[in-house]
Amino acid sequence: MEQNAKDQFRMKFYRLAVQLNIIILLVVVPILFLFIFPQRFAGIRYPLIAVMLIAALILAINFRTAYLETRAWLHEQPDEKEA
């Protein structure tokens, strides 16, 4: 793999890693809101949880698409055979 392709892969991987971390946070934080703050934020708790879970779902769909594109791009790259 050429240096330019390695740099592209590094940026694609970085983007996917950050996106996956955000998805994890968007799923974990609503669970914490449900159990840690049951009486506090009573008026906005459920709408906030719904918004975060919907955002996680949308981001997960985007992540899956980007992952499949990156995977296909990576398979198209020529391998370096070290002899």
N, C-alpha and C positions, 0 to 999 in steps of 0.2 A: 504494500500500500504506500502510495506517495505521501510526502509530508503534507501537501495541501489536503489530501483526503483524510489524513490523520487529524488535522486541525478541524476539519468539518465534522468528523465523527466526535471529536472531543466536545464541540459546541452542541451537537445534537444530543449527546449523552447527558451533558450538563443540564440542558433544557428539560429532558425527560425526567431526570432525577429530581429537579426542583419541582416540576409539575406533580410527580408522584408524592413528594413530601407534602405539598399543599393539599392534595386529595386526602391523604391520611389525616392531616389536621382538621380538614373540613368534616370528617366523619367522627373523629374523636371528641372534638370540642362540643358538639351538640349532646353527646352522651354525658359528658361532664356537666353541661347545663341542666340536663334532666335530673341528675342525682345530687349534685353538689348545691345547686341553687334552686331547690324545689319551691320555696315560698317567695323568695326574692325574684324580681323580674317576672312576676306572674302574668302580667299583661302582655309582655312581648316575648315570653319564653318560647311558646309554640311556633309563632310566625318566624322567629329568628332561627329556630331549629330547622323548620321547613326550608327556609331560604338557603341555609348552609348545606343541607343535604341535596337540594336541587343543584346548587352550584357544584357540589362534589360530583354529582352524576354527569353534569354537562362537561366538567373538566375531565372526568374519567373517559367519556366518549372521545373527547379531543385527544387525550393521552393515547388511547388505543389506536386511533388513526395515525398519529405521529409515530408511534412505536412500530406499527406495521410498515410505514413508509421508510423509516430509518433502517429497519431490518432488511427490507428489499434493497435499499440503496447499499447496505453493507455487503450483501451477497453479490451485488454487481461489481464490487471492487475486486481488482485482480490480487491474488495472493502473491506474496514474495516468497520464493523458494530459496532458502539459504542452503548453499551447498558447502 
